[in-house]
Amino acid sequence: MSAPSPAGDARGLPALLREVRGALEELTFPLDLPTSVGARSSAAAARAQLNDYILPRLASLDAPLVAVVGGSTGAGKSTLVNALVGRPVSVTGAVRPTTRQPLLLHHPDDGAWFDDARILPTLSRVRLAADEGLQEGSPAIDPGRAQLHRATGADTLLLRPMPGLPAGLALLDAPDVDSIADENRRLAGQLLAAADLWIFVTTANRYADAVPWKLLAEAGRRDVLVAVVLDRVPSGVEEEIRGDLLTLLAAENLGHAPIFVVPEVRLDATRMLPPETVEPISRWLQALAADAEGRRDIARRTVGGAMRALAGRIDAIADAVLQEQAVGDSLRASLDAAYRDALADVLAATEDGRLLRGEVLARWQDFVGTGEFMRGLETRIGRARDRVTAFFTGRPAPASTVAEAIGSGLQTVITEQAARADEATRRRWRSDQAGATLLRDVPPWRADDVGVQVAREIRAWQQDLLRLVQAEGADKRFTARMLSFGVNGIAVALMVVVFASTGGLTGGELGIAGASAIAGQKLLEAVFGDDAVRRLTATARTNLAARVEGLFREERAPFEASLAPLTHQTPAESLRVLTRRLRTALPAGQYPSAEGEA
C-alpha cells in the first residue's frame, strides 16, 4: 500500500489517532513478565495523553495555551501562581502536599474553552467565582470554599476566571511531581502531558533533583516549550547556578529554555511575593498570549512532538506485546501437546485391544457362550442366529453387563489420560513465571468431577450406538434378525468390534480376544452384512473420538480462559503498522496545520 500524501495525512490524523487509541485500549498485558508492568503503565499514559491533550488540541489549535506550573515539593509553585495573578488564589503552606486539586486560572473571556471536556476530559469540573480565594488561613479565603478545597477529590479540576491574566493563556497549578501521595504524582504527570508549555519551578538547592529531571528529559524528547523558574536564590550565587542549570538543560535538548530567577525574599502577611520579583515572567507570558500566530505555532510544535513521542512509545509497547505473545504461544503449545497426546493415547487404547481384557473378556464370553457356539457362527449363520436367540431367553449373561464392563474400562482410560494431561500442563506452566501466575486462576483438577463427566459421555456414546443399530435396522429386511438378536445385544457386539484389535494383548488373552472379535463380527454380519458393519464401526469410532475430544476441550477450558486475554490484545505487528502510519503522517519538521484538523 502506497504512503498517502502529507496533506492527506494531516486531514486524517484525528481518525488515525482514534484508531491508535482503540488499539491501546485493547492492551491489558495479562502475563507476569518483567516488561509487562512498565508496558501496562506506558499504554495507560499514552491513552491518557491522546484523550487529555493530543486529540483535543488537534481539534482546536486556536484554543488558549495551557501552561502547567510544575515542580518538586516545596519549590514554591503555588506562591509563584499567586504572584503572577496578583492575589492569593492557590493554597500555600508548610504542610505537604498543599496542592491537592489542580487549579486552572484563565481570563474571563476564555471560560467557554475550559467548561467542557476539551482538555482533561477525565477530570470533573468545579467552577469558582472570580472573587473567591483559596489561600488557607488567609483573610481572603471563604471558609466554605476552604472546606470544598479539602474535600474535593484529586480528580477534580477547579476552574477560576482571573481578569489579571491575558486572554489566550491559562495557568494550571499542578500537584508536586515528587509528592509523597501516589495520586498526586500520577495527577501531576497527567497534567504535564496535557500542557502546551511547562513552567518548571525549582529551587537553588534542589535544581538537580532526579525526579524533576526525568520529566524535563521527557519534555526535551517531546519538544515541549519549557521555562524554568529558579526560586529562592540567595544573593551572589545567581550566575553560578544559572550557568550550571543551563548546562544541564542543554544536555536534555532544552538549552533554549528561558531561565527566570526569583531571589530569596521575605513573603508578606498573605504569603505573597513582591510583584517585581515575578515581573520578567509576567512579561514573557503576556508576550506569548498577545501573539495569536505564535500561540498556534507553540500548539503545533507541542502536539507534533507529542505524536512523535507517542510513536516511539508504541514501538516500546509493541516489544512488550511481542514478548507476551511469545510466552503465551509457548504456554499454549504445551497445553495443546498435553491434550493432543492424551487424545492419541485414548484412541490407541480403543484400537489395540487393551479394552478387551479382564472383566470385559469374561462378561463377553458369558454373553456369547462357548467356542462351539462360535464354530457354529462360522459354519451356519442361520443356525447361529437360533443359538443367539436362545441367549436372550435367560441362559447367558445379559448384554448390559458387557456394556457396563466396557464403559468402566473406557472411563478408567479417559480419566487417567485427562489427569496426565492436566498434570503435564501444570508442570510446564509452573516452570515459567508467567505460567505460574496464570495457574492461580485455574481451579485444581478433581478426579470425582471428571469421572462423572466421563461416565456421562460414555453412556451417551453407548446410546449413540443403539441409535445407529436401530437406524441401520429400520429396513424391513432386517427386522426379523433384529428381533432375534436384540438391539442391545447387537449394540454390544458393535462395541466389541470397535475395540477388537489384539495389539495390546499377549498370551492367552490374544486367543480369547481374537475369538471374541470374530464372534462380534459374525453376529453383526449376520444382521447387516459386511459393508454395513464396516460403516457402522467407522461411525462408532468417529463418534467416540468426537466425544473424547469434547471432554478434553472442557478439561482444558480453564487453561484456555487464563490465556484468553492474550488473544484479545492488539497484536504487536498491528501496533507497529500504526507506528509507521503515525510517522508517515507526521514526518520530521511537519506539524499539523489548522486546516488539517478542521
C-alpha positions as CSV (number, residue, x, y, z in Angstrom):
1,M,0.0,0.0,0.0
2,S,1.5,3.4,-1.1
3,A,2.0,6.1,1.5
4,P,-0.6,8.8,1.5
5,S,0.4,12.4,0.8
6,P,1.3,14.7,3.7
7,A,-1.8,16.8,3.2
8,G,-4.0,13.7,3.3
9,D,-2.1,12.5,6.4
10,A,-2.8,15.8,8.2
11,R,-6.5,15.6,7.4
12,G,-6.7,12.0,8.5
13,L,-4.7,12.4,11.7
14,P,-7.7,12.5,14.1
15,A,-9.1,9.3,12.6
16,L,-5.6,7.7,12.8
17,L,-5.2,8.7,16.4
18,R,-8.6,7.4,17.3
19,E,-7.5,4.1,15.8
20,V,-4.3,4.2,17.8
21,R,-6.4,4.9,21.0
22,G,-8.6,1.9,20.2
23,A,-5.6,-0.4,19.7
24,L,-4.2,0.8,23.1
25,E,-7.5,0.2,24.8
26,E,-7.3,-3.4,23.9
27,L,-4.0,-3.9,25.7
28,T,-4.1,-5.5,29.2
29,F,-0.7,-7.2,29.5
30,P,-2.1,-10.2,31.5
31,L,1.2,-12.0,31.9
32,D,3.6,-11.6,34.8
33,L,6.7,-10.6,32.7
34,P,9.3,-8.1,33.7
35,T,8.3,-5.8,30.8
36,S,4.6,-6.1,31.3
37,V,4.2,-3.8,34.3
38,G,6.0,-0.9,32.6
39,A,4.2,-1.5,29.3
40,R,0.8,-1.5,31.0
41,S,1.6,1.8,32.6
42,S,3.0,3.2,29.4
43,A,-0.1,2.2,27.4
44,A,-2.3,3.9,30.0
45,A,-0.2,7.0,29.8
46,A,-0.4,7.0,26.0
47,R,-4.2,6.6,26.1
48,A,-4.4,9.4,28.7
49,Q,-2.3,11.8,26.6
50,L,-4.4,11.1,23.5
51,N,-7.6,11.8,25.4
52,D,-6.3,14.7,27.5
53,Y,-4.2,16.6,25.0
54,I,-3.4,15.4,21.5
55,L,-7.0,14.8,20.2
56,P,-8.5,17.9,21.9
57,R,-5.6,20.1,20.8
58,L,-5.8,18.9,17.2
59,A,-9.5,19.8,17.2
60,S,-8.8,23.4,18.5
61,L,-5.4,24.8,17.7
62,D,-6.8,28.3,18.4
63,A,-7.8,27.5,22.0
64,P,-5.9,29.2,24.8
65,L,-2.5,27.8,25.6
66,V,-2.3,25.8,28.8
67,A,0.8,26.5,30.9
68,V,1.3,23.9,33.7
69,V,3.2,25.2,36.7
70,G,5.0,22.1,38.0
71,G,7.9,21.1,40.1
72,S,9.2,19.5,43.3
73,T,7.7,19.5,46.7
74,G,8.1,22.9,48.4
75,A,9.6,24.6,45.3
76,G,7.1,27.4,45.5
77,K,4.7,26.7,42.6
78,S,1.6,27.9,44.3
79,T,3.4,31.0,45.6
80,L,4.5,31.8,42.1
81,V,1.0,31.3,40.7
82,N,-0.4,33.7,43.3
83,A,2.3,36.3,42.4
84,L,1.6,36.0,38.7
85,V,-2.1,36.8,39.2
86,G,-1.6,39.3,41.9
87,R,-3.6,37.8,44.7
88,P,-3.7,34.6,46.8
89,V,-5.7,32.1,44.8
90,S,-3.7,28.9,45.3
91,V,-3.1,27.2,48.6
92,T,0.4,27.6,50.1
93,G,1.8,26.4,53.4
94,A,4.2,24.2,55.2
95,V,2.0,21.1,55.3
96,R,2.7,18.8,52.4
97,P,1.2,18.3,50.0
98,T,-0.6,21.6,49.8
99,T,-1.9,21.4,46.2
100,R,-4.4,18.6,46.3
101,Q,-6.6,19.5,43.3
102,P,-5.4,21.2,40.1
103,L,-6.5,24.8,39.8
104,L,-6.9,26.3,36.3
105,L,-6.8,30.1,36.1
106,H,-7.9,31.8,32.9
107,H,-9.1,35.1,31.5
108,P,-12.9,35.5,31.9
109,D,-13.3,35.6,28.1
110,D,-11.7,32.2,27.8
111,G,-14.1,30.4,30.2
112,A,-16.0,28.6,27.4
113,W,-12.8,26.8,26.3
114,F,-12.5,25.0,29.7
115,D,-16.1,24.5,30.8
116,D,-16.5,21.5,28.5
117,A,-14.2,18.5,28.4
118,R,-11.9,19.9,25.7
119,I,-8.8,19.2,27.8
120,L,-8.5,16.7,30.6
121,P,-11.9,15.1,30.0
122,T,-11.4,12.5,32.8
123,L,-11.4,15.3,35.4
124,S,-14.7,16.6,36.7
125,R,-15.2,20.4,36.9
126,V,-15.9,22.8,39.7
127,R,-16.1,26.5,38.8
128,L,-15.2,29.1,41.3
129,A,-16.2,32.7,41.2
130,A,-13.6,35.3,40.3
131,D,-13.6,36.8,43.8
132,E,-13.2,33.5,45.8
133,G,-9.8,32.8,47.4
134,L,-8.2,29.5,48.2
135,Q,-5.4,30.7,50.5
136,E,-5.9,28.6,53.6
137,G,-5.6,30.6,56.8
138,S,-5.7,34.0,55.0
139,P,-8.4,36.7,55.3
140,A,-9.2,36.3,51.6
141,I,-10.4,32.7,51.8
142,D,-14.1,31.8,52.1
143,P,-14.4,29.1,54.9
144,G,-16.9,27.2,52.8
145,R,-14.5,27.1,49.9
146,A,-11.7,26.0,52.1
147,Q,-13.8,23.1,53.1
148,L,-14.6,22.4,49.4
149,H,-10.9,22.5,48.6
150,R,-10.0,19.9,51.3
151,A,-12.9,17.6,50.5
152,T,-12.9,17.6,46.7
153,G,-11.2,14.6,45.2
154,A,-7.9,14.9,43.3
155,D,-9.7,14.1,40.0
156,T,-11.5,17.4,40.1
157,L,-10.3,20.4,38.1
158,L,-11.0,23.7,39.8
159,L,-11.7,26.5,37.3
160,R,-11.5,30.2,38.1
161,P,-11.5,33.3,35.9
162,M,-8.8,35.8,36.6
163,P,-9.0,39.3,35.0
164,G,-5.3,39.8,35.7
165,L,-4.3,37.0,33.2
166,P,-4.0,37.8,29.5
167,A,-6.6,36.2,27.1
168,G,-5.2,33.3,25.3
169,L,-3.2,31.8,28.1
170,A,-4.3,29.7,31.1
171,L,-2.2,28.7,34.2
172,L,-2.6,25.3,35.7
173,D,-1.3,24.8,39.2
174,A,-0.3,21.1,39.5
175,P,0.5,18.8,42.4
176,D,4.1,18.1,43.2
177,V,5.9,15.8,40.8
178,D,7.6,14.1,43.7
179,S,4.7,14.2,46.1
180,I,4.5,11.6,48.9
181,A,1.0,10.9,47.7
182,D,0.9,8.4,44.8
183,E,-2.3,10.0,43.4
184,N,-0.7,13.4,43.4
185,R,2.3,12.2,41.5
186,R,0.1,10.5,38.9
187,L,-2.1,13.6,38.5
188,A,1.0,15.8,38.1
189,G,2.2,13.6,35.3
190,Q,-1.2,13.6,33.7
191,L,-1.4,17.4,33.8
192,L,2.1,17.9,32.4
193,A,1.2,15.5,29.5
194,A,-1.8,17.8,28.8
195,A,0.2,21.0,28.7
196,D,1.2,23.2,25.8
197,L,4.1,24.6,27.8
198,W,5.7,23.9,31.2
199,I,6.7,26.4,33.8
200,F,9.0,24.3,35.9
201,V,9.7,25.6,39.3
202,T,12.7,24.5,41.3
203,T,15.0,26.0,44.0
204,A,18.6,26.9,44.3
205,N,19.4,23.9,46.4
206,R,17.2,21.3,44.5
207,Y,17.5,22.2,40.8
208,A,19.5,18.9,40.2
209,D,17.0,16.6,41.8
210,A,16.5,13.3,39.8
211,V,12.6,13.2,39.7
212,P,12.1,16.7,38.0
213,W,14.9,15.9,35.5
214,K,13.3,12.7,34.4
215,L,10.3,14.8,33.5
216,L,12.4,17.6,31.9
217,A,14.1,14.9,29.8
218,E,10.7,13.8,28.6
219,A,9.9,17.4,27.7
220,G,13.0,17.6,25.6
221,R,12.0,14.4,23.7
222,R,8.6,15.8,23.1
223,D,9.8,19.3,22.1
224,V,7.7,21.0,24.7
225,L,8.3,24.7,25.3
226,V,9.8,24.9,28.8
227,A,10.5,27.8,31.1
228,V,12.5,27.2,34.3
229,V,11.9,29.3,37.4
230,L,14.8,29.2,39.9
231,D,13.1,30.1,43.2
232,R,14.6,31.4,46.4
233,V,18.1,32.1,45.0
234,P,20.4,33.6,47.6
235,S,22.2,36.8,46.7
236,G,25.6,36.4,45.0
237,V,25.1,32.8,43.5
238,E,22.7,33.6,40.8
239,E,25.1,33.4,37.8
240,E,26.9,30.3,39.1
241,I,23.6,28.4,39.5
242,R,22.2,29.7,36.2
243,G,25.3,28.5,34.3
244,D,25.1,25.1,35.9
245,L,21.4,24.8,35.2
246,L,21.9,25.9,31.6
247,T,24.4,23.1,31.1
248,L,22.0,20.5,32.4
249,L,19.2,21.8,30.2
250,A,21.4,21.7,27.1
251,A,22.1,18.1,27.7
252,E,18.4,17.4,27.5
253,N,17.8,19.4,24.3
254,L,16.4,22.2,26.4
255,G,19.2,24.7,26.0
256,H,16.7,27.2,24.5
257,A,14.5,27.2,27.6
258,P,14.4,30.7,29.3
259,I,15.5,30.7,32.9
260,F,13.9,33.1,35.4
261,V,15.4,33.8,38.8
262,V,13.3,34.6,41.8
263,P,15.5,35.9,44.6
264,E,15.2,34.8,48.2
265,V,12.9,37.4,49.8
266,R,10.5,37.6,52.7
267,L,6.8,37.0,51.9
268,D,4.2,39.4,53.1
269,A,1.4,38.7,55.6
270,T,-0.7,36.9,52.9
271,R,2.4,34.8,51.8
272,M,2.7,36.9,48.6
273,L,6.0,37.6,46.8
274,P,6.8,41.2,45.9
275,P,5.3,41.9,42.4
276,E,8.7,43.0,41.0
277,T,10.3,39.5,41.6
278,V,8.0,37.9,39.0
279,E,7.7,40.8,36.5
280,P,10.0,39.2,33.9
281,I,7.9,36.0,34.0
282,S,4.7,38.0,33.6
283,R,6.1,39.9,30.6
284,W,7.1,36.7,28.9
285,L,3.7,35.2,29.4
286,Q,1.9,38.3,28.2
287,A,4.1,38.3,25.0
288,L,3.2,34.7,24.3
289,A,-0.5,35.4,24.8
290,A,-0.5,38.5,22.6
291,D,0.8,36.7,19.5
292,A,-2.0,34.6,18.1
293,E,0.0,33.0,15.4
294,G,2.8,32.3,17.8
295,R,0.4,30.5,20.1
296,R,-0.7,28.3,17.2
297,D,2.9,27.6,16.4
298,I,3.5,26.5,20.0
299,A,0.4,24.3,19.9
300,R,1.5,22.7,16.6
301,R,5.0,22.2,17.9
302,T,3.9,20.6,21.1
303,V,1.2,18.4,19.6
304,G,3.6,17.3,16.9
305,G,6.3,16.4,19.4
306,A,3.7,14.6,21.5
307,M,2.7,12.5,18.4
308,R,6.3,11.6,17.6
309,A,6.9,10.6,21.2
310,L,3.7,8.6,21.0
311,A,5.1,6.7,18.0
312,G,8.2,5.9,20.0
313,R,6.2,4.8,23.0
314,I,4.1,2.5,20.9
315,D,7.2,0.9,19.5
316,A,8.3,0.0,23.0
317,I,4.8,-1.2,23.9
318,A,4.8,-3.4,20.8
319,D,8.1,-5.0,22.0
320,A,6.4,-5.9,25.3
321,V,3.3,-7.2,23.5
322,L,5.6,-9.4,21.3
323,Q,7.2,-10.9,24.4
324,E,3.8,-11.7,25.9
325,Q,2.8,-13.2,22.6
326,A,5.9,-15.4,22.5
327,V,5.4,-16.6,26.1
328,G,1.7,-17.1,25.6
329,D,2.4,-19.2,22.4
330,S,4.8,-21.4,24.3
331,L,2.3,-22.0,27.1
332,R,-0.4,-22.7,24.6
333,A,1.8,-25.1,22.7
334,S,2.5,-27.1,25.9
335,L,-1.3,-27.2,26.6
336,D,-2.0,-28.4,23.0
337,A,0.7,-31.1,23.2
338,A,-0.5,-32.4,26.6
339,Y,-4.1,-32.9,25.4
340,R,-3.2,-34.0,21.9
341,D,-1.1,-36.8,23.5
342,A,-3.9,-37.6,25.8
343,L,-6.4,-37.9,23.0
344,A,-4.0,-40.1,21.0
345,D,-3.5,-42.4,23.9
346,V,-7.2,-42.8,24.5
347,L,-7.8,-43.6,20.8
348,A,-4.9,-46.0,20.8
349,A,-6.4,-47.8,23.7
350,T,-9.7,-48.2,21.8
351,E,-7.9,-49.7,18.8
352,D,-5.2,-52.0,20.2
353,G,-7.4,-54.4,22.1
354,R,-6.5,-53.2,25.6
355,L,-10.1,-52.6,26.5
356,L,-11.0,-56.3,25.7
357,R,-9.2,-57.8,28.7
358,G,-10.0,-58.8,32.2
359,E,-13.6,-58.3,33.2
360,V,-14.7,-57.3,29.7
361,L,-13.5,-60.5,28.2
362,A,-15.2,-62.5,30.9
363,R,-18.5,-60.8,30.5
364,W,-18.3,-61.1,26.7
365,Q,-17.6,-64.8,27.0
366,D,-20.6,-65.2,29.3
367,F,-22.7,-63.4,26.8
368,V,-21.7,-65.2,23.6
369,G,-21.1,-68.7,25.1
370,T,-18.6,-71.4,24.2
371,G,-16.2,-71.9,21.4
372,E,-18.6,-74.5,20.0
373,F,-21.1,-71.6,19.6
374,M,-18.5,-69.6,17.6
375,R,-17.7,-72.5,15.4
376,G,-21.4,-72.7,14.6
377,L,-21.4,-69.0,13.7
378,E,-18.6,-69.7,11.2
379,T,-20.4,-72.6,9.6
380,R,-24.0,-71.8,9.6
381,I,-25.2,-68.3,10.1
382,G,-28.9,-69.3,10.3
383,R,-28.2,-71.9,13.0
384,A,-26.1,-69.4,14.8
385,R,-29.0,-66.9,14.8
386,D,-31.1,-69.5,16.5
387,R,-28.5,-70.0,19.2
388,V,-28.1,-66.3,19.7
389,T,-31.8,-66.1,20.0
390,A,-31.5,-68.6,22.9
391,F,-29.1,-66.2,24.6
392,F,-32.0,-63.8,25.3
393,T,-34.1,-66.5,27.0
394,G,-32.0,-66.1,30.1
395,R,-29.1,-68.6,29.9
396,P,-26.2,-66.2,29.1
397,A,-25.4,-63.0,31.0
398,P,-27.4,-60.0,29.7
399,A,-25.8,-57.6,27.2
400,S,-25.9,-54.8,29.8
401,T,-23.2,-56.4,31.9
402,V,-20.9,-56.3,28.9
403,A,-21.7,-52.7,28.2
404,E,-21.1,-51.8,31.8
405,A,-17.7,-53.5,31.8
406,I,-16.7,-51.8,28.6
407,G,-17.9,-48.4,29.9
408,S,-16.0,-48.9,33.1
409,G,-12.7,-49.7,31.3
410,L,-13.2,-46.9,28.9
411,Q,-13.9,-44.5,31.8
412,T,-10.7,-45.5,33.5
413,V,-8.6,-44.9,30.4
414,I,-10.1,-41.5,29.6
415,T,-9.9,-40.3,33.2
416,E,-6.3,-41.4,33.6
417,Q,-5.3,-39.6,30.4
418,A,-7.2,-36.4,31.5
419,A,-5.3,-36.5,34.7
420,R,-1.9,-36.9,32.9
421,A,-2.7,-34.0,30.5
422,D,-3.7,-31.7,33.4
423,E,-0.5,-32.6,35.3
424,A,1.7,-32.2,32.3
425,T,0.3,-28.8,31.6
426,R,0.6,-27.6,35.2
427,R,4.2,-28.9,35.4
428,R,5.2,-27.0,32.3
429,W,3.4,-23.8,33.3
430,R,4.8,-23.9,36.9
431,S,8.3,-23.8,35.3
432,D,7.6,-20.4,33.8
433,Q,7.0,-17.3,35.9
434,A,4.1,-16.1,33.7
435,G,2.6,-19.6,33.6
436,A,2.8,-20.0,37.4
437,T,0.9,-16.7,37.8
438,L,-1.8,-17.8,35.4
439,L,-2.2,-21.1,37.3
440,R,-3.5,-19.1,40.3
441,D,-6.8,-18.7,38.4
442,V,-7.0,-22.3,37.2
443,P,-9.1,-24.4,39.6
444,P,-7.5,-27.7,40.8
445,W,-8.2,-30.9,38.9
446,R,-10.9,-33.0,40.6
447,A,-11.0,-36.7,39.8
448,D,-14.5,-37.2,41.0
449,D,-15.9,-34.4,38.9
450,V,-14.1,-35.5,35.9
451,G,-15.2,-39.1,36.4
452,V,-18.8,-38.1,36.5
453,Q,-18.4,-36.2,33.2
454,V,-16.6,-39.1,31.5
455,A,-19.2,-41.6,32.6
456,R,-21.9,-39.3,31.2
457,E,-20.2,-39.1,27.8
458,I,-19.6,-42.8,27.7
459,R,-23.3,-43.5,28.4
460,A,-24.2,-41.0,25.7
461,W,-21.8,-42.8,23.2
462,Q,-23.4,-46.1,24.0
463,Q,-26.8,-44.6,23.3
464,D,-25.3,-43.4,20.0
465,L,-24.5,-47.0,19.2
466,L,-28.1,-48.1,20.0
467,R,-29.4,-45.4,17.6
468,L,-27.0,-46.4,14.9
469,V,-28.2,-50.0,15.2
470,Q,-31.8,-49.0,15.2
471,A,-31.4,-46.7,12.2
472,E,-29.5,-49.4,10.3
473,G,-32.1,-52.0,11.1
474,A,-35.1,-49.8,10.1
475,D,-35.2,-51.6,6.7
476,K,-37.9,-54.3,7.0
477,R,-35.5,-57.0,5.7
478,F,-33.5,-56.6,8.9
479,T,-36.5,-56.6,11.3
480,A,-36.6,-60.3,11.9
481,R,-32.9,-60.6,12.6
482,M,-33.1,-57.5,14.9
483,L,-35.8,-59.1,16.9
484,S,-33.9,-62.4,17.1
485,F,-30.6,-60.9,18.3
486,G,-31.9,-57.9,20.2
487,V,-30.9,-54.3,19.7
488,N,-28.9,-54.2,23.0
489,G,-27.0,-57.4,22.1
490,I,-26.2,-56.1,18.6
491,A,-25.0,-52.8,20.0
492,V,-22.7,-54.6,22.5
493,A,-21.3,-56.6,19.6
494,L,-20.6,-53.4,17.8
495,M,-18.7,-52.1,20.8
496,V,-16.6,-55.3,20.8
497,V,-15.8,-54.9,17.1
498,V,-14.9,-51.2,17.7
499,F,-12.3,-52.3,20.2
500,A,-11.3,-55.6,18.6
501,S,-7.7,-55.4,17.8
502,T,-5.0,-57.5,19.5
503,G,-2.1,-55.1,19.6
504,G,-2.2,-54.7,23.3
505,L,-2.8,-58.3,24.3
506,T,-0.5,-61.2,25.0
507,G,-0.6,-64.9,25.8
508,G,-3.9,-66.4,26.5
509,E,-5.7,-63.1,26.1
510,L,-4.7,-62.9,22.5
511,G,-6.6,-66.0,21.5
512,I,-9.6,-65.2,23.6
513,A,-9.8,-61.6,22.2
514,G,-9.4,-62.8,18.7
515,A,-12.2,-65.3,19.1
516,S,-14.3,-62.6,20.8
517,A,-13.8,-60.3,17.9
518,I,-14.8,-63.0,15.4
519,A,-18.0,-63.6,17.4
520,G,-18.9,-60.0,17.3
521,Q,-18.0,-59.6,13.7
522,K,-20.0,-62.6,12.6
523,L,-23.0,-61.6,14.7
524,L,-23.1,-58.1,13.1
525,E,-22.6,-59.5,9.6
526,A,-25.5,-61.9,10.1
527,V,-27.7,-58.9,10.7
528,F,-26.3,-56.2,8.5
529,G,-23.9,-57.6,6.0
530,D,-20.1,-56.8,5.5
531,D,-20.4,-53.3,4.1
532,A,-22.8,-52.1,6.8
533,V,-20.6,-53.5,9.5
534,R,-17.5,-51.6,8.3
535,R,-19.6,-48.4,8.0
536,L,-21.1,-48.8,11.5
537,T,-17.7,-49.5,13.1
538,A,-16.1,-46.4,11.5
539,T,-19.0,-44.2,12.6
540,A,-18.9,-45.6,16.1
541,R,-15.2,-44.9,16.3
542,T,-15.6,-41.4,14.9
543,N,-18.4,-40.6,17.4
544,L,-16.3,-41.8,20.3
545,A,-13.3,-39.7,19.2
546,A,-15.5,-36.7,19.0
547,R,-16.9,-37.2,22.5
548,V,-13.4,-37.7,23.9
549,E,-12.3,-34.5,22.2
550,G,-15.2,-32.7,23.6
551,L,-14.4,-33.9,27.1
552,F,-10.8,-32.8,26.8
553,R,-11.9,-29.4,25.4
554,E,-13.9,-28.9,28.7
555,E,-10.9,-30.1,30.7
556,R,-8.5,-27.6,29.1
557,A,-11.1,-24.8,29.1
558,P,-9.8,-23.2,32.4
559,F,-6.3,-23.0,30.9
560,E,-7.7,-21.5,27.8
561,A,-9.6,-19.0,29.8
562,S,-6.4,-17.8,31.5
563,L,-4.8,-17.3,28.1
564,A,-7.8,-15.6,26.6
565,P,-6.8,-12.0,27.3
566,L,-3.7,-12.6,25.1
567,T,-5.9,-13.4,22.1
568,H,-7.9,-10.2,22.6
569,Q,-4.9,-7.9,22.7
570,T,-3.9,-5.9,19.7
571,P,-1.0,-7.9,18.1
572,A,2.5,-6.4,18.1
573,E,2.6,-6.2,14.3
574,S,-0.7,-4.2,14.3
575,L,0.9,-1.7,16.7
576,R,4.0,-1.4,14.5
577,V,1.8,-0.7,11.5
578,L,0.1,2.1,13.4
579,T,3.5,3.4,14.4
580,R,4.7,3.5,10.8
581,R,1.5,5.3,9.8
582,L,1.9,7.9,12.5
583,R,5.5,8.6,11.4
584,T,4.5,8.8,7.8
585,A,1.6,11.1,8.6
586,L,3.9,13.4,10.6
587,P,7.4,13.4,9.1
588,A,10.3,15.3,10.8
589,G,9.6,19.1,10.8
590,Q,6.0,18.8,9.8
591,Y,3.3,19.8,12.3
592,P,-0.5,19.6,11.9
593,S,-2.0,22.6,10.3
594,A,-5.2,24.4,11.4
595,E,-6.8,23.4,8.1
596,G,-5.8,19.8,8.6
597,E,-7.8,19.5,11.8
598,A,-11.0,21.1,10.5
